Amino acid sequence: MKKIETIKTIGGIDADTDDLLMQCFQNHTSYNEIKKLEKYIVLGRKGTGKTAIFKRFLNQKDYDYFCFGHTFSDYPWHYHDKQAKIGVPDFDKFTHSWKYLILLSLSKILLNQDQSLPFDNNSLEMLSKIESFIIDSYGSRDPDVTQIFTPSKKLKVSKNLKVDLGILKGGITSEGVPMEHLPTIIQEVNLNLTEYVIGSLNPKNQYHILFDQLDLGFDPTNSEYYNRVIGLLLAAKDINRIAKEKGKKMSVIVFLRDDIYNSLKFEDKNKLTQASATIIEWDIPGSHTLKELMERRLTQVLKENDDEEVKWEDIFDETQLMTGKQSKYNYITDRTFLRPRDAIQFCNEIIKAHKLNQEKENLINNKDINDAKAEYSKYFLDELDDEIHKHIPKYENILEVIKSIGYHQFDMGDFNTAIEKKKYLFAGDINSYESLKNLFEFSIIGYYKAGGSGYGGSEYIFKYKNTRSQFEEGAKTYRVHPGLIDFLGLKRATKPR
């Protein structure tokens, strides 16, 4: 094994730029569930590994495996928004436009990638109709999916699709339906395309259409954003159901931040969640651990032989306990949101501190970890800000209230007293319960629960440790997340009476 000081990092925290992502990918339970077509909505906090799974799907290559991924950094939402269907509930008005986008994405695979097609005479006929419609309407077998709703496009449905154009006005013919009129006939168009596209899929092959980075442009005050996301989930549900009924191994997979998903409101959401959603979680009973993931990365950068495996204890001196009699692994993960991103960043800062330690030992010791905390805390707060600022405007003022308490453990009385002293930070009255509930939702604080879980012990409940946990109105004592204690300058004790 190489010496620790010979490496710079164990990888990056951004899946788009992490050179070790594919070599060190962990087959998480969520990945296995969507690969087996058991689930298709992938939820998780930012940094839990959603984009890693997205990239894993895209990078897989095989003769009978096909995948198309959508990201929305440059997607023309203003064109898509014009496709909203009139006369249906708001949450459903984008469903048909999403179906159209999904069906055209599948068509691109069928016409340009799958060499096994047509697999029988029926699929030959349906594939021919798809090809005619795509070429006649977009001028290419392989159209740019970001341009499919461009106003200059005209759909030619005459010989390809069975669509009643009688409801259109102004002398519009089947030889050229302007894009602005697509919402009027899109339901019929999709019925035709669904039959042809699903019917053309080779039942021996596997097909996936992926949607990631839906949080780009997220605005909690914009109802249209929520309607678009709901429409995508409903479209995925319908197309996945039809594919399953037809015996095709195809799925539309949606990757979404859990805070955004939790904000959505639509009919039968709970049924959809229970049947179709998988949550990426680490270090909970029955799940994969961040230690396993870190060991894969440590092995990749430190091994000298191909068959060499580097274990956590080969790098971190676990014979020496940290403050609070914690192992180094527990001490580190307690200061994260149990996300790969946080663990990677903390370990990178620890490696940097180890290299600067003039009295460094062979293994990483307590001093290395303590020296790394300041830089890691800055990262941790920046990550939190990126997630929370749209949900809770001026949340930093609430942190100032917590900071003024001076202790990492406090009760409602302490919080109310601190708010009174800091009321000049706020334009109006502050609801203490709602403020603490918001902080809990983003795991800035946890609350004390007598009896707890498991064997009846008491515990502090944090959202990041159990995404299904709810804030308890009757809670009396609260604790700040360990990753924020040093940055906020809090004492590790209960505020004295």
Secondary structure, 3 states (H helix, E strand, C coil): CCCHHHCCCCCCCCCCCCCCCCCCCCCCHHHHHHHCCCCCEEEECCCCCHHHHHHHHHHCCECCEEEEEECCCCCCHHHHHCCCCCCCCHHHCCHHHHHHHHHHHHHHHHHHCCCCCCCCHHHHHHHHHHHHHHHHHHCCCCCCHHHCCCCCCEECCCCCCCCCCCCCCCCCCCCCEEHHHHHHHHHHHHHHHHHHHHHHCCCCCEEEEEECCCCCCCCCCCHHHHHHHHHHHHHHHHHHHHHHHCCCEEEEEEEEEHHHHHHCCCCCHHHHHHHHEEECCCCCCCCCCHHHHHHHHHHHHHCCCCCCCCCHHHCECCCCCECCCECHHHHHHHCCCCCHHHHHHHHHHHHHHHHHCCCCCCCECHHHHHHHHHHHHHHHHHHHHHHHCCCCCCHHHHHHHHHHHCEEEEEHHHHHHHHHHCHHHCCCCCCHHHHHHHHHHCCCEEEEECCCCCCCCCEEECCCCCCCCCCCCCCCEEEECHHHHHHHCCEEEECCC
